[in-house]
Amino acid sequence: GSEKISVSEQALKMHSSSCYLLQFETGDLGDVYKIRVSCDDVPGFEGWHLKSFCLEELHAKQELNFDCNCWLSLNKEEKELVKEFPAVNEDQKTLPVYKYVVSIHTGDRWGAETFANVYITLYGKRGDTGVRKLHTSLTKGRKFQRNKVDSFLVEAVSLSRLQKVVIGHDGEGYGAGMYLKMVTVKESQDSDKEWIFPLWNWLDTHLGLCDTVCEIVTV
């Protein structure tokens, strides 16, 4: 399981070379093997450089460290507002971080394309990626057009064997419905292993599934 902790702008003013101590009360988190850090894409936000993160359980005095040293920004090289980091602990193996290649196969139907914002969550034997917006395609041209394949990098701590995806869009724009053939996922751009999630249906409020979000299991 996972637990989301939100930090307001008032609680955390991000200045250069600053260290912040924040205390939260949560339920039992179990064995923490990774953290996910994200920033909201709000007007005027230029980015946040996160050097490191330390998580301490105050009662048991147990400490986990996370080496980050990255930007969360849409203006920097990686153009990402969500990052995952594996726990660094002498008592357990540090899990690898993969840049999953997520390919969206838009169908060859009239009106299959969409200009809406598309989101996806990958689920594996070892957790999930959380909701990720597919905003920077590796494929040239406008995203999610008829009979086109768009590929995106989704960086996450290893999920082990993938089991399902949840994909959807926000319905923005005229005729936002999308005809989706399938989603394919590789662990990296060099990987031969590929998971296939077939749909061959509409993500639309009036056609096909009559919904803009669906869950697809791998074949």
C-alpha positions in Angstrom: 0.0 0.0 0.0 0.9 3.7 -0.1 0.0 6.9 1.6 0.0 10.4 0.1 1.2 13.3 2.1 0.6 16.8 0.8 2.7 19.8 1.7 1.2 23.2 1.1 3.1 26.1 -0.4 2.8 28.0 3.0 4.3 25.0 4.9 7.2 24.6 2.5 8.8 27.7 1.0 11.5 26.4 -1.4 14.6 28.5 -1.3 18.1 27.7 -2.5 20.3 25.5 -0.3 17.6 24.9 2.3 16.8 22.0 4.6 13.3 21.4 5.9 12.1 19.3 8.8 8.5 18.2 8.5 6.6 16.0 10.9 3.6 13.9 9.9 1.4 11.3 11.6 0.5 8.3 9.5 -0.7 4.8 9.8 1.7 1.8 9.6 3.6 2.2 6.3 5.1 -1.3 6.5 8.5 -1.8 4.8 9.2 1.4 2.9 11.2 0.6 -0.2 10.6 3.8 -2.2 9.1 7.3 -2.1 7.3 9.3 -4.8 7.7 13.0 -4.9 5.6 15.3 -7.1 4.9 19.0 -7.7 1.8 20.7 -9.0 2.0 22.4 -12.3 0.9 25.8 -11.1 1.4 29.2 -13.0 4.8 30.7 -12.2 6.4 27.4 -10.9 9.9 27.2 -12.4 11.0 24.0 -10.8 12.4 22.4 -7.6 15.8 20.8 -7.3 15.7 18.1 -4.7 19.1 16.9 -3.4 18.1 14.3 -0.8 15.3 13.0 1.4 15.5 11.4 4.8 12.6 9.6 6.4 12.8 8.9 10.2 10.3 6.9 12.3 10.5 8.8 15.5 9.4 6.1 17.9 11.6 3.3 16.6 14.4 5.7 15.6 14.6 4.0 12.2 15.9 6.1 9.4 15.7 5.7 5.6 17.7 7.8 3.2 16.9 8.6 -0.5 19.5 10.0 -2.9 17.6 12.3 -5.3 19.8 15.1 -6.8 17.3 15.9 -9.6 14.9 18.6 -10.9 11.2 18.4 -10.7 10.3 20.8 -13.5 8.7 21.0 -17.0 11.4 23.5 -18.0 14.4 21.3 -17.4 15.9 18.5 -19.4 13.8 15.6 -18.1 10.5 17.6 -18.1 9.0 15.7 -15.2 7.0 16.7 -12.1 6.9 13.3 -10.6 10.0 11.3 -9.5 10.5 8.0 -7.6 13.5 7.2 -5.4 14.4 3.8 -3.9 15.4 3.5 -0.2 19.1 3.2 0.5 19.5 0.9 3.4 22.3 -1.4 4.5 19.7 -4.1 5.5 18.0 -4.3 2.1 18.9 -4.3 -1.6 18.4 -1.0 -3.3 15.9 -1.5 -6.1 16.7 -0.3 -9.7 15.0 2.7 -11.3 13.7 2.1 -14.8 12.6 4.5 -17.5 9.6 2.5 -18.8 8.8 3.1 -22.4 5.0 3.5 -22.6 3.6 3.4 -26.1 0.0 4.6 -26.8 -1.5 3.1 -30.0 -4.3 5.3 -31.3 -6.7 3.4 -33.6 -7.5 4.0 -37.3 -11.1 5.2 -36.9 -12.7 8.5 -37.8 -12.4 10.8 -34.8 -10.0 8.4 -33.1 -7.6 11.3 -32.2 -7.8 13.4 -29.0 -6.5 16.7 -27.9 -7.3 15.9 -24.2 -4.7 15.3 -21.5 -4.0 11.6 -21.2 -3.0 10.0 -17.9 -1.7 6.5 -17.1 -0.9 4.4 -14.0 1.3 1.2 -14.3 0.7 -1.6 -11.9 3.1 -4.4 -11.2 3.9 -7.1 -8.7 5.8 -4.5 -6.7 3.4 -1.5 -6.5 2.4 1.2 -9.0 3.7 4.4 -10.5 0.9 6.6 -9.4 -1.0 8.7 -12.0 1.4 10.1 -14.6 0.5 12.6 -17.3 1.8 11.7 -20.7 3.0 15.1 -21.8 6.3 14.7 -23.7 6.2 12.2 -26.6 9.3 10.7 -28.1 7.5 10.6 -31.4 7.5 13.7 -33.6 4.2 15.5 -34.4 1.0 16.1 -32.5 0.2 13.5 -29.8 -2.6 11.0 -30.0 -3.5 11.3 -33.6 -5.4 8.8 -35.7 -3.4 5.6 -36.5 -0.3 6.9 -34.6 1.9 5.4 -32.0 3.3 7.8 -29.3 5.9 6.7 -26.9 6.6 8.3 -23.5 9.2 7.7 -20.7 7.7 6.9 -17.3 10.5 6.7 -14.7 9.8 4.6 -11.7 11.3 2.2 -9.2 11.1 -1.3 -10.6 7.6 -2.7 -10.5 8.7 -6.2 -11.2 6.3 -8.0 -13.5 3.6 -5.7 -14.9 0.0 -6.7 -14.4 -2.3 -3.9 -15.6 -2.6 -0.3 -16.5 -5.3 2.3 -15.9 -5.5 4.9 -18.7 -7.8 7.8 -19.3 -8.1 11.4 -20.3 -9.7 14.5 -18.9 -12.2 15.2 -21.7 -10.7 18.6 -22.6 -11.3 19.9 -26.0 -14.0 19.4 -28.7 -14.6 15.7 -29.6 -12.2 14.5 -26.8 -13.2 10.9 -27.2 -10.2 8.6 -28.1 -10.2 5.2 -29.9 -7.4 3.3 -28.2 -6.0 0.1 -29.8 -3.6 -0.9 -27.1 -0.9 0.2 -24.7 2.6 -1.5 -24.9 5.3 -1.1 -22.2 9.0 -1.9 -22.1 11.3 -1.7 -19.1 13.7 0.4 -21.2 14.4 1.5 -24.7 16.9 -1.3 -25.1 14.7 -4.0 -23.5 13.3 -7.0 -25.6 10.6 -7.7 -22.9 7.3 -6.0 -23.8 3.9 -6.1 -22.0 0.8 -5.7 -24.2 -2.4 -4.2 -22.9 -5.1 -4.5 -25.7 -8.3 -2.5 -25.7 -9.6 -1.8 -29.2 -12.3 0.4 -27.9 -13.4 4.0 -27.3 -12.4 6.1 -24.3 -15.5 8.3 -24.6 -18.5 9.3 -22.6 -20.9 8.4 -25.4 -19.2 5.6 -27.4 -17.8 2.1 -26.6 -17.1 1.9 -22.8 -19.0 5.1 -22.2 -16.2 6.2 -19.9 -13.0 8.2 -20.3 -11.0 5.9 -18.0 -10.5 2.1 -18.1 -8.4 -0.7 -16.6 -6.6 -3.0 -19.0 -4.8 -6.2 -17.9 -1.9 -7.6 -19.8 -2.2 -10.6 -22.1 
